[in-house]
């Protein structure tokens, strides 16, 4: 015998369902949240770093742009050019009393223009030295701080150094960080800029311009840069890479291996991001952004500790979500326990009491919800059981009385039929044609009565019975009532109809419609086929009289069976009885409807299924 997997009790099913739903929701929520949080965290860290690098790049780039513009001014200014032309072959500065005092004025004008432009330069505080000199290295113009002023001997040494010639003869700027060769105290790291100055009147080199940019142009911005302990930031200048250590920039060659390019996650097209593997085997994210307009770039290897710290915060958030979901699941279980299990238990107790014979009403199980409706239904059912038992006893009593009445009303059909035939022949011998016709009609009618009242016959047979019944009544009223038959299709004669369906309606039309009117009347019987809404076809038989009509209350009484017929022949076969017979056999879509206008007409419409015999 196989073991049962699902629990039997509702409480166990509720507990199992709640736990399963809570577990599924929790797993899905944790999985989705963890995946989204990890993706969001990495993307947020990457873009936050990229944004910080963009700010650093903008700050350094703006400072360098001002310095390069100043260098370009020094190499192209007309006052500087005239000064260099004038002092190309001068060994020393002329005195004020000398004949060449105009040369001194030229030099002073050039120096004033140089100092003015220097002060107007946005980032001049990062320039430790500005030297504009003729080729003979005599009478040069110099702007510098007091700690880095250069002597003629220092300038001569710098002139003969290899670095001087390589910088001067280069086609473009060559970037590197080195000790200031003109600084007498030493230890100052600078970025040197050395460019030739051409004559304003030709292409001949007449001098040179030297600028020394302190490393503070990077350090000032790096000091305020948000950098974690295990993160690294690198400055790339040409073929050289520098890293900040102990308050200075030092050249360093980081060891890493690029695993994949993830630049699609950056928001700036000029930025690049890579997944790299460091020398210690750890995997990090590195992002590189351009640094200014000089071909420089800055790279940062993102902090793993910051990522882990934020990841732990997200994990705590996810743990909080899981706890909340568990509490929701527990709350849901308690609510389901109160809303379902306890009411079911009370309903079961009531059912057990009913099975033991207690049919009393229990108000405690009639709550204001669906379970209450079930409890109300059980209470109603228990009361109905009592009512049905009482009704069954009453029905049995009525059945005995009905059987006695049937025994009293039984007549031998053959004896009555033979007697009526004898009366007919006697009337015929005595030339009483009316009596013969009336007797013949009554004989046929009684013969059909003796066959039973529940059998289905054709519409043609039912109309024949109506004709016999109407013939008898017509002799009674002396021909003041006429009847008309309107059958729209001969095939309708073969449709099925209950025996004695039309007689109670004809009787009602004559006795309650036309007779009280006190004048001649007419009854119209019309049969037609009708298509219903659900593609079914129905037989519609309408009986219309031009009698006194009926009020709404009278229609209600007739349909309810409260209005009794005054006729003797069909006293116990009322319109309500006919309607119930039709609905019992064919359903509630069929039956009798009444339309009437007091003082004008009454139409009783019979709806039957279109069924041929």
Secondary structure, DSSP 8 states (H G I E B T S, - for coil): -----S-SSHHHHHHHHHHHHHHHHHHHHHHHHHHHHHHHHHHHHHHHHHHHHHHHHHHHHHHHHHHHHHHHHHHH-HHHHHHHHHTSS-SS---TTSTTHHHHHHHHHHHHHHHHHHHHSTTGGGEEEEEEEETT--S-EEEE-GGG---HHHHHHHHHSHHHHHHHH-SS----EEE-TT-SS---EEEEEEEEEE-TTSS-EEEEEEEEEETHHHHHHHTTS---TT-EEEEEETTEEEEEETTEEEE----EEEEEE-GGG-SSTT-EEEEEEETTS-EEEEEEEEETTTTEEEEEE--HHHHHHHHHHHHHHHHHHHHHHHHHHHHHHHHHIIIIIHHHHHHHHHHHHHHTT-----GGG--SSHHHHHHHHHHHHHHHHHHHHHHHHHHHHHHHHHHHHHHHH---HHHHHHHHHHHHHHHHHTT-HHHHHHHHHHHHHHHHHTT-SS-EEEHHHHHHHHHHHHHHHHHHHTT-EEEEEEES-GGGGGBEEETTSSHHHHHHIIIIIIGGGTS-EEEEEEEEEEE-TTS-EEEEEEEEE-SS---HHHHHHHHHT-S----STTTT--HHHHHHHHHHHH-TT-EEEEEEETTTEEEEEEEEE--B-
